[in-house]
Amino acid sequence: MLTVNAEHLNPLDSDADLALLAERIETMRGRKEFFVKGTSL
């Protein structure tokens, strides 16, 4: 499960944000992870 803080992320209007989110999903290592744009939590 990937929990995403979308406060500074707009994958609907930004191709770069969509690519960033897709990359994060592809590189998940655990069963639960958190994603905040601009950090590595």
PDB file of N, CA, C and O in Angstrom:
ATOM      1  N   MET A   1       0.852  -1.156   0.000  1.00  0.00           N
ATOM      2  CA  MET A   1       0.000   0.000   0.000  1.00  0.00           C
ATOM      3  C   MET A   1       0.903   1.225   0.000  1.00  0.00           C
ATOM      4  O   MET A   1       1.854   1.308   0.777  1.00  0.00           O
ATOM      5  N   LEU A   2       0.604   2.155  -0.860  1.00  0.00           N
ATOM      6  CA  LEU A   2       1.341   3.406  -0.923  1.00  0.00           C
ATOM      7  C   LEU A   2       0.406   4.528  -0.495  1.00  0.00           C
ATOM      8  O   LEU A   2      -0.614   4.774  -1.138  1.00  0.00           O
ATOM      9  N   THR A   3       0.757   5.206   0.589  1.00  0.00           N
ATOM     10  CA  THR A   3       0.007   6.365   1.047  1.00  0.00           C
ATOM     11  C   THR A   3       0.674   7.595   0.455  1.00  0.00           C
ATOM     12  O   THR A   3       1.876   7.801   0.628  1.00  0.00           O
ATOM     13  N   VAL A   4      -0.108   8.416  -0.245  1.00  0.00           N
ATOM     14  CA  VAL A   4       0.448   9.567  -0.961  1.00  0.00           C
ATOM     15  C   VAL A   4      -0.103  10.862  -0.375  1.00  0.00           C
ATOM     16  O   VAL A   4      -1.317  11.043  -0.275  1.00  0.00           O
ATOM     17  N   ASN A   5       0.800  11.759   0.011  1.00  0.00           N
ATOM     18  CA  ASN A   5       0.411  13.109   0.396  1.00  0.00           C
ATOM     19  C   ASN A   5       0.367  13.915  -0.901  1.00  0.00           C
ATOM     20  O   ASN A   5       1.406  14.198  -1.497  1.00  0.00           O
ATOM     21  N   ALA A   6      -0.824  14.278  -1.329  1.00  0.00           N
ATOM     22  CA  ALA A   6      -0.994  14.948  -2.622  1.00  0.00           C
ATOM     23  C   ALA A   6      -1.049  16.468  -2.506  1.00  0.00           C
ATOM     24  O   ALA A   6      -1.486  17.143  -3.438  1.00  0.00           O
ATOM     25  N   GLU A   7      -0.612  17.010  -1.373  1.00  0.00           N
ATOM     26  CA  GLU A   7      -0.654  18.459  -1.182  1.00  0.00           C
ATOM     27  C   GLU A   7       0.148  19.192  -2.251  1.00  0.00           C
ATOM     28  O   GLU A   7      -0.276  20.246  -2.726  1.00  0.00           O
ATOM     29  N   HIS A   8       1.303  18.648  -2.636  1.00  0.00           N
ATOM     30  CA  HIS A   8       2.154  19.287  -3.642  1.00  0.00           C
ATOM     31  C   HIS A   8       2.330  18.405  -4.872  1.00  0.00           C
ATOM     32  O   HIS A   8       3.307  18.549  -5.606  1.00  0.00           O
ATOM     33  N   LEU A   9       1.397  17.500  -5.099  1.00  0.00           N
ATOM     34  CA  LEU A   9       1.483  16.555  -6.204  1.00  0.00           C
ATOM     35  C   LEU A   9       0.183  16.622  -6.999  1.00  0.00           C
ATOM     36  O   LEU A   9      -0.903  16.535  -6.425  1.00  0.00           O
ATOM     37  N   ASN A  10       0.291  16.776  -8.324  1.00  0.00           N
ATOM     38  CA  ASN A  10      -0.899  16.858  -9.163  1.00  0.00           C
ATOM     39  C   ASN A  10      -0.704  15.994 -10.408  1.00  0.00           C
ATOM     40  O   ASN A  10      -0.413  16.513 -11.485  1.00  0.00           O
ATOM     41  N   PRO A  11      -0.866  14.672 -10.261  1.00  0.00           N
ATOM     42  CA  PRO A  11      -0.635  13.788 -11.394  1.00  0.00           C
ATOM     43  C   PRO A  11      -1.678  13.924 -12.514  1.00  0.00           C
ATOM     44  O   PRO A  11      -1.450  13.443 -13.624  1.00  0.00           O
ATOM     45  N   LEU A  12      -2.795  14.559 -12.243  1.00  0.00           N
ATOM     46  CA  LEU A  12      -3.810  14.740 -13.289  1.00  0.00           C
ATOM     47  C   LEU A  12      -3.434  15.843 -14.269  1.00  0.00           C
ATOM     48  O   LEU A  12      -3.744  15.754 -15.457  1.00  0.00           O
ATOM     49  N   ASP A  13      -2.772  16.873 -13.778  1.00  0.00           N
ATOM     50  CA  ASP A  13      -2.431  18.019 -14.635  1.00  0.00           C
ATOM     51  C   ASP A  13      -0.950  18.109 -14.971  1.00  0.00           C
ATOM     52  O   ASP A  13      -0.566  18.907 -15.826  1.00  0.00           O
ATOM     53  N   SER A  14      -0.116  17.317 -14.325  1.00  0.00           N
ATOM     54  CA  SER A  14       1.328  17.399 -14.539  1.00  0.00           C
ATOM     55  C   SER A  14       1.882  16.035 -14.946  1.00  0.00           C
ATOM     56  O   SER A  14       1.855  15.082 -14.167  1.00  0.00           O
ATOM     57  N   ASP A  15       2.384  15.959 -16.175  1.00  0.00           N
ATOM     58  CA  ASP A  15       2.987  14.703 -16.640  1.00  0.00           C
ATOM     59  C   ASP A  15       4.196  14.327 -15.782  1.00  0.00           C
ATOM     60  O   ASP A  15       4.447  13.145 -15.546  1.00  0.00           O
ATOM     61  N   ALA A  16       4.940  15.326 -15.319  1.00  0.00           N
ATOM     62  CA  ALA A  16       6.114  15.064 -14.477  1.00  0.00           C
ATOM     63  C   ALA A  16       5.696  14.449 -13.137  1.00  0.00           C
ATOM     64  O   ALA A  16       6.351  13.530 -12.644  1.00  0.00           O
ATOM     65  N   ASP A  17       4.605  14.956 -12.549  1.00  0.00           N
ATOM     66  CA  ASP A  17       4.115  14.398 -11.284  1.00  0.00           C
ATOM     67  C   ASP A  17       3.590  12.983 -11.487  1.00  0.00           C
ATOM     68  O   ASP A  17       3.793  12.117 -10.636  1.00  0.00           O
ATOM     69  N   LEU A  18       2.919  12.743 -12.609  1.00  0.00           N
ATOM     70  CA  LEU A  18       2.421  11.408 -12.904  1.00  0.00           C
ATOM     71  C   LEU A  18       3.580  10.427 -13.060  1.00  0.00           C
ATOM     72  O   LEU A  18       3.524   9.311 -12.544  1.00  0.00           O
ATOM     73  N   ALA A  19       4.626  10.839 -13.766  1.00  0.00           N
ATOM     74  CA  ALA A  19       5.797   9.988 -13.945  1.00  0.00           C
ATOM     75  C   ALA A  19       6.486   9.727 -12.611  1.00  0.00           C
ATOM     76  O   ALA A  19       6.942   8.614 -12.353  1.00  0.00           O
ATOM     77  N   LEU A  20       6.561  10.745 -11.769  1.00  0.00           N
ATOM     78  CA  LEU A  20       7.170  10.596 -10.449  1.00  0.00           C
ATOM     79  C   LEU A  20       6.388   9.591  -9.605  1.00  0.00           C
ATOM     80  O   LEU A  20       6.981   8.739  -8.944  1.00  0.00           O
ATOM     81  N   LEU A  21       5.078   9.689  -9.627  1.00  0.00           N
ATOM     82  CA  LEU A  21       4.232   8.763  -8.871  1.00  0.00           C
ATOM     83  C   LEU A  21       4.366   7.340  -9.404  1.00  0.00           C
ATOM     84  O   LEU A  21       4.471   6.397  -8.620  1.00  0.00           O
ATOM     85  N   ALA A  22       4.362   7.171 -10.722  1.00  0.00           N
ATOM     86  CA  ALA A  22       4.527   5.843 -11.322  1.00  0.00           C
ATOM     87  C   ALA A  22       5.878   5.241 -10.953  1.00  0.00           C
ATOM     88  O   ALA A  22       5.965   4.054 -10.642  1.00  0.00           O
ATOM     89  N   GLU A  23       6.933   6.055 -10.985  1.00  0.00           N
ATOM     90  CA  GLU A  23       8.266   5.567 -10.613  1.00  0.00           C
ATOM     91  C   GLU A  23       8.291   5.124  -9.162  1.00  0.00           C
ATOM     92  O   GLU A  23       8.895   4.106  -8.825  1.00  0.00           O
ATOM     93  N   ARG A  24       7.631   5.891  -8.306  1.00  0.00           N
ATOM     94  CA  ARG A  24       7.597   5.554  -6.876  1.00  0.00           C
ATOM     95  C   ARG A  24       6.878   4.226  -6.655  1.00  0.00           C
ATOM     96  O   ARG A  24       7.303   3.414  -5.834  1.00  0.00           O
ATOM     97  N   ILE A  25       5.806   4.013  -7.380  1.00  0.00           N
ATOM     98  CA  ILE A  25       5.058   2.751  -7.267  1.00  0.00           C
ATOM     99  C   ILE A  25       5.927   1.582  -7.731  1.00  0.00           C
ATOM    100  O   ILE A  25       5.955   0.529  -7.095  1.00  0.00           O
ATOM    101  N   GLU A  26       6.631   1.777  -8.840  1.00  0.00           N
ATOM    102  CA  GLU A  26       7.472   0.708  -9.395  1.00  0.00           C
ATOM    103  C   GLU A  26       8.646   0.352  -8.486  1.00  0.00           C
ATOM    104  O   GLU A  26       9.126  -0.781  -8.515  1.00  0.00           O
ATOM    105  N   THR A  27       9.109   1.302  -7.684  1.00  0.00           N
ATOM    106  CA  THR A  27      10.290   1.050  -6.854  1.00  0.00           C
ATOM    107  C   THR A  27       9.955   0.760  -5.394  1.00  0.00           C
ATOM    108  O   THR A  27      10.843   0.753  -4.542  1.00  0.00           O
ATOM    109  N   MET A  28       8.687   0.522  -5.106  1.00  0.00           N
ATOM    110  CA  MET A  28       8.302   0.192  -3.723  1.00  0.00           C
ATOM    111  C   MET A  28       9.041  -1.053  -3.268  1.00  0.00           C
ATOM    112  O   MET A  28       9.161  -2.028  -4.010  1.00  0.00           O
ATOM    113  N   ARG A  29       9.531  -1.005  -2.044  1.00  0.00           N
ATOM    114  CA  ARG A  29      10.268  -2.135  -1.495  1.00  0.00           C
ATOM    115  C   ARG A  29       9.492  -2.875  -0.405  1.00  0.00           C
ATOM    116  O   ARG A  29       9.719  -4.065  -0.184  1.00  0.00           O
ATOM    117  N   GLY A  30       8.598  -2.196   0.261  1.00  0.00           N
ATOM    118  CA  GLY A  30       7.881  -2.803   1.369  1.00  0.00           C
ATOM    119  C   GLY A  30       6.398  -2.933   1.080  1.00  0.00           C
ATOM    120  O   GLY A  30       5.914  -2.569   0.009  1.00  0.00           O
ATOM    121  N   ARG A  31       5.696  -3.461   2.065  1.00  0.00           N
ATOM    122  CA  ARG A  31       4.247  -3.617   1.907  1.00  0.00           C
ATOM    123  C   ARG A  31       3.512  -2.308   2.132  1.00  0.00           C
ATOM    124  O   ARG A  31       2.446  -2.081   1.560  1.00  0.00           O
ATOM    125  N   LYS A  32       4.094  -1.429   2.981  1.00  0.00           N
ATOM    126  CA  LYS A  32       3.501  -0.124   3.262  1.00  0.00           C
ATOM    127  C   LYS A  32       4.571   0.934   3.133  1.00  0.00           C
ATOM    128  O   LYS A  32       5.653   0.811   3.707  1.00  0.00           O
ATOM    129  N   GLU A  33       4.268   1.972   2.379  1.00  0.00           N
ATOM    130  CA  GLU A  33       5.202   3.081   2.233  1.00  0.00           C
ATOM    131  C   GLU A  33       4.410   4.383   2.157  1.00  0.00           C
ATOM    132  O   GLU A  33       3.219   4.394   1.843  1.00  0.00           O
ATOM    133  N   PHE A  34       5.100   5.468   2.451  1.00  0.00           N
ATOM    134  CA  PHE A  34       4.525   6.795   2.396  1.00  0.00           C
ATOM    135  C   PHE A  34       5.285   7.606   1.362  1.00  0.00           C
ATOM    136  O   PHE A  34       6.499   7.455   1.224  1.00  0.00           O
ATOM    137  N   PHE A  35       4.581   8.464   0.635  1.00  0.00           N
ATOM    138  CA  PHE A  35       5.216   9.286  -0.373  1.00  0.00           C
ATOM    139  C   PHE A  35       4.777  10.732  -0.224  1.00  0.00           C
ATOM    140  O   PHE A  35       3.587  11.048  -0.242  1.00  0.00           O
ATOM    141  N   VAL A  36       5.767  11.600  -0.076  1.00  0.00           N
ATOM    142  CA  VAL A  36       5.529  13.044  -0.040  1.00  0.00           C
ATOM    143  C   VAL A  36       6.471  13.639  -1.066  1.00  0.00           C
ATOM    144  O   VAL A  36       7.683  13.448  -0.963  1.00  0.00           O
ATOM    145  N   LYS A  37       5.955  14.351  -2.048  1.00  0.00           N
ATOM    146  CA  LYS A  37       6.780  14.919  -3.110  1.00  0.00           C
ATOM    147  C   LYS A  37       7.889  15.787  -2.506  1.00  0.00           C
ATOM    148  O   LYS A  37       7.636  16.663  -1.679  1.00  0.00           O
ATOM    149  N   GLY A  38       9.108  15.523  -2.940  1.00  0.00           N
ATOM    150  CA  GLY A  38      10.243  16.304  -2.489  1.00  0.00           C
ATOM    151  C   GLY A  38      10.948  15.751  -1.265  1.00  0.00           C
ATOM    152  O   GLY A  38      11.905  16.355  -0.781  1.00  0.00           O
ATOM    153  N   THR A  39      10.488  14.599  -0.749  1.00  0.00           N
ATOM    154  CA  THR A  39      11.132  13.977   0.411  1.00  0.00           C
ATOM    155  C   THR A  39      11.368  12.507   0.116  1.00  0.00           C
ATOM    156  O   THR A  39      10.862  11.969  -0.868  1.00  0.00           O
ATOM    157  N   SER A  40      12.119  11.884   0.953  1.00  0.00           N
ATOM    158  CA  SER A  40      12.335  10.435   0.817  1.00  0.00           C
ATOM    159  C   SER A  40      11.994   9.761   2.131  1.00  0.00           C
ATOM    160  O   SER A  40      12.880   9.303   2.851  1.00  0.00           O
ATOM    161  N   LEU A  41      10.699   9.701   2.443  1.00  0.00           N
ATOM    162  CA  LEU A  41      10.222   9.054   3.679  1.00  0.00           C
ATOM    163  C   LEU A  41      10.213   7.563   3.532  1.00  0.00           C
ATOM    164  O   LEU A  41       9.843   6.853   4.467  1.00  0.00           O
TER     165      LEU A  41
END
